[in-house]
Structures are given as C-alpha cells and as structure tokens.
Amino acid sequence: MTIRDIETFFETWAPPWTAWERDVIGLQVGDHERRVRRVLVALDVTQEVVKEAIAKKADLIVSHHPLLFHPPSSITTGDELGRLLLTLAEKRMAVYSAHTNLDSVRGGVSFALAEALGLRGIEFLAPLKDTLVKIAVFVPSGHVDTIAGAMSKAGAGAIGKYDSCSFRTVGTGTFRGSEDSNPFLGQKGKLESVEETRVEMIAPRANISSILTAMKAVHPYEEVAYDVYPLQNTDPEHGMGAVGTLAKSATLRSFLKKIKATLRAEAVRYSGRLNRQVQRVAVCGGSGSDLLRDALATHADAFVTADVKYHAFHEAGDRLALIDPGHWETEHVILKPIAERLKRHARTTGEPLEVFTTNIRTNPTHFLS
Ligand SMILES: [Zn+2]
C-alpha cells in the first residue's frame, strides 16, 4: 500500500472539504508514492511519538493534530520542530494529519467520544448547513444512464447509505443552432423540439466542478443545459459534535467518575449539581464550547467538551452540566477507531499493513493536587 492509497482512504472517510478552511490537513511530510507497511496512529507528533515510531519501524505516523500548523521559516536542530522534521527526513518517515475533517464525519472524533462514554442513538449535534446543491441536467434519450453514472462516480447522488440517487422527468427541450453551431440532433438554423430527460442529483457543494466536468465529458450536446441550485437541507453525513443517550439515567457524580476513568483524565472540571440526573448527553471532542447553544437546544442534560472558558460555565447555568475533562482526554479515543478502519481497509485490499496506536500521553498539561 502506498501513502497515496492511505490519503485516498482518509479522503473518502473524512473529505478535505469538511475541514475548517484555515486548517492544515493531509500529507505533511513524505513521498506520496512510497510504500507503507507499518503505521503508528497518534494524536500529536512529539519526540516521544517519533521515538516510538522508529522503535516500531513505522513508515508513517498518522496524527490528528497537524505537525506543521504554522510553517517554519527554517528547519534546523536549533528548535524542537526542526529536530523532529530532520529526524523524520533521516528515517524516511512520513506524517499524515486528519484534523478538523475528522471532527465533521460519522465515526470521527466526536462519535468516538460518544461511543467511549456509552451513548446510544448517536447523531450529529450540529449538522453542517449549506454544503449541498442540486444539479439538474437536460439529457437526450439514450444517454441518461451514462450521464447519471458519470455524475455518481464524481460524487453526485449520495444520500446517507445510498448512492446513485437521481430523479428523472421526461419533457420537451427546444433549441435553434446558429450558423456556427454543430448540433448533435436536428439541423442548424432550424427550431428543433426533442424529447429530453431532466436528471436531478444532490451533490456536495465542494464537488460541483468535478461533477460538471465528468457530466460534460459524456454529454453529447455541444452546449449542455444544466442548473445548479443551492439547498438549505442540513447535511446528514457531516456535522459538528454528537448527541446520544445513556442506556440508563445516572447521577452527574457517577457520570463524572465514568468520564474520568474512560478518558484517562487526571481531573474533570464541571458545573452543575452532583445529584442531578444525566441521560441525554452532547459531546464534542476538543475545543467545542461554541456548540453550547446547540447542546442546550437538543435538551441535553450534560455537554462534554474541552477548553471551556469560565463564562461558558456561567452561561450553562442550571440548564445542563458542562463537563471539561481536557483536550487530549476527549480526543485520544479516536486513535483506536482510526487504527481499526485502516486495518479493515488493508484487509479488503489484501495489502500487508500493520497498524499501532500509541499509548503515550501526549498531553503537556497536568494537575497538581
Ligand atoms: Zn484537538
């Protein structure tokens, strides 16, 4: 398996267009065509993680947090980042990062957190909006399946667990070609009237140009008539945070204990009465307190996220228990699901690939008690 195969695997699961626009994701260090046999999955790329990757003879480190978030002005042994990059280059070890694109997908960071905490019926807390369009194209008979097929292949017509979704209506198209035209049907200079099918497909906004290119490549008309409509539908496949319910209602005290143990937290900051009941729980791995209002709107009893500011605890008040076990603590739960998916992918392709997850606690912060 090459690094490019691994990039394609991640891009299919967590498309780059779902990432925060100023994020830095993808292959950070390495050669796309190099073969990969051993992968180490980590939240952060630190000296200890690189040491572990060397000991495990890994060809690639897959990290959640990008190593090169702020591009360096020099790469020397004079600073930590330079030393890391030089070691990676010397060992021919690659680094691939899936960051905010892995926050916005099913099975991503927040879903992994929700599953780790035992939530059921997990859904997105804030589905993405304005990410979908409808493409309608007018097609002469005999070409409908080819054109719909090409559009599907380029990413149109995917709805949840279904692909190749389209709606087709037969109607009449009219046109008159100019003297310079070369019409596929009829004669130039003559008003023509032909049976056409309007093929409609939903598509991610980010894929519009590749879908139109694929459609035009197989469309027989010299001038293709098509419409692209923005949709206000929420995106069922992409969103921020997650929400679900505990199998049994628990007191906040026992839920906090469970969080502390499951997420390997040294301490947990929280607001709310310890004897309040918790069953519906919203979560967002990493810095998610911007979703507090979404958590309140879904009537969650608790919201688990990280990097929560003092004023957010005040804003939550008695309405829900706001819980901050820490940034590393709410995100390291994604490492095993990444490794499992990579292993499954390798098995289906029949390629040899060993995948390890680091056990190193890369959280630089501690509590003194
Ligand atoms: Zn993070």
Residues whose N, C-alpha, C, O or C-beta is under 5 A from the ligand:
A	BS01	ZN	G286 E331
